[in-house]
Amino acid sequence: MLCPHLQILVEEAVAAVDALSREAIGEALRLVTGTATSLAALRGVEALGPLRAMLMPLPLPVDMLSTLQPAVALSREDRQALGTITTLMDLLASPSFSNPRGSGVGGAGTRTLRVMGEVAPMLPELMPGVQATLEMFGCQLA
């Protein structure tokens, strides 16, 4: 049985990945449907008028893309998840975190190697938990 704290962590990670992916898709849709040249190209078929339905029974690409906009819209919870990710990334990128002792540019790399050396002997013991966590993450993400 997995720790309830781990369950919460996995749920938050899934929410963050979901929000990030929908934000990226939404931005791509805005780029495609937001430029004058792409709209002109996508709507060029509309010049066919009433014949368009007979010649092209499928919806226009711009119509299909426009229908995706609500599906990728971010909720308040999504914005909170993105805010949390941004805060964590800012923290991880801060000089005080990556180089706490001010030991020069190589300090963070040296610290990472030291931590990896300490964790490496524990990997066989940690792998079942890591695997279970990744499976839980994958199931919830799907």
Secondary structure, 3 states (H helix, E strand, C coil): CCCHHHHHHHHHHHHHHHHHHHHHHHHHHHHHHHCHHHHHHHHHHHHHCCHHHHHCCCCCHHHHHHHHCHHHCCCHHHHHHHHHHHHHHHHHHCHHHHCCCCCCCCHHHHHHHHHHHHHHHHHHHHHHHHHHHHHHHHHHHC
